[in-house]
Amino acid sequence: MENLRTASRDELIEIIAAQQGQIESLRAQVTALEEEVRRLRGGEAKEVPAWVKPNRPKEEKGERKHRAQACVRWREEPEEIHTHAMERCPDCGRRLRGGWKHGSHQVIEIVLPRVRVVEHRAMARWCGVCRKRSKQPRP
C-alpha cells in the first residue's frame, strides 16, 4: 500500500470503497454469528408463567448479627452426676488415675409428676506408660 499522505484523491477514494466493502462483509458475518449464538443458547427468551416468582438478587454476606443471648437450651442444675471414666489403659492395662472433664451432656428424664435431671460427664485420662489419652465412650 502506498503512503496515504502522498496518494492522489482517486487512489484514496478506491481505498475507502474497498474498506466499505470489507465493513459490509464483516457486518454480515457478525449478524450471522449472533444468530447462531442465539440459536445455540435456546432461541428467544421463553415466556415465563405468571405464577413464577423472579429470582432475588444475591445478598452479600456481612458480619453475623450479634444476639443478646444464645439460641440454646439453658443447662439445668443436675440432681445426679454420673462420672464415666476408664479404669485401665486399653493398650497396656495400667490403672488410670485423676483426669479432667472431657465433655458432658444432660439427659432430662421426665418422671411423672417431677422432672429428674442427670448429667453425664465423660472423663479423659492420661496413661504415663503409653503416653496416650483415653476416654470412656458415651453411654
N, C-alpha and C positions, 0 to 999 in steps of 0.2 A: 504494500500500500504506500502510496506517495505521501509526502508530508502535507497535512491538511492546510497548513499556512500558505503553502505555495500552490495549492491546487486551484484550478480555474473554477468558475461558477458552475459550468456544466458538469465537471467531474464531481463537485460537491453534491449537486442535485442527484447524480447517479448513485452516490454513496448513500444518501438519505433514502432514496427509493428502495435500494437493496435492504437497508436496515428496517424500513417499514414492512417489507415482505417477510423478513425474519420475525419481526414482532407479531405479525398476524399469525404466522405459523406456530409460534410459541404460545400465543393465547389459545389457539385451538387445542394444542396439546394439554395445556393446563385445564381447560374445560373438560376434556375427555378424562383426564386423570381424576379430577374432582368427582365426576360422575361415577367412575369406577370405585373410588373410595366410598362414596355414599351407598353404592350397591352392595359392596362387601360388608359394610357396617350394618346392614339391615334395612337400608332404604330410608324412606321418610320416617319421621317420628310417629310412633303408633299412638293412636288416640287412647288416652287414659280414662278409665271409667270414673264417674263422679264420686263413687264411694272410696276411692283410693286416696289416702292422705299423702301429701307431698313429704319428701324426706326433710327432716330437721337438719339445720346446719350443725356440724360437729362443734361441741363446746370445748374450749381449751381447758385442760386440767390445771387448776391452780392449787393453792395450798388447801389442806384439809380444813374443814370447819371445826373450830375448837368448841367443844361442848362443856357445859358446866359440870356434868357428871357423866361417867361412863355408862354405856348401854349394856350392863352386865348384871346378873343376879348378885345381890349382896350376900356375903358369907354369913351363915348363921353361927351362933355360939354353939359348939358341939356339946352334947351331953356325954358322949363317949369318944375316946380317941383310941383307935386301933393302930398300933405301930407294926409295920411289916418290914422285917429285915432278915437277911440271910444269916444263918448261924455259922456256916462254914464256907470257905472259898470253894467254888465249884471246880476249880482246876487242880488245886493241891490238897484240899481238905483241911487246911489250917483254920482254927477257930478265929472268928472275926469279932472285933470289939469296937465300941464307940460308933462313929458315923455322923452323918449330917442329914438334914431334911432334904431329900432329893425332889420330892413333889408330893402333892396332896390333892385329893378331891373329896367332895362331900356327897354323901348319899342321904337323901331325905326319905325316911320311911314314915309313911302315914299309918299310924296305928290308932284306929278309932278308939276313943274320942280325942287322942292327943297326937302331936307330931313328935317324932324322935329323930334327932339329927346326929349322924355318926360320921366322924371324919376319919378317913383312912390316910395314913402317912406312909409313903414309901421311903425307906432309908437306904442310902447308898453307903457302902463300907469299903475300906481300903485294905488290901492284902499286902503286908510288908514283904512277903516272900516272893509272890508272883509279880508284885508291883502293878497290880490291876485294880480297877474299881469294879465292885459287884453290887447289884441291886436286885431286890426281890421283885418279880413281876407283879403287876396289879391283880388283885383277886377278881 
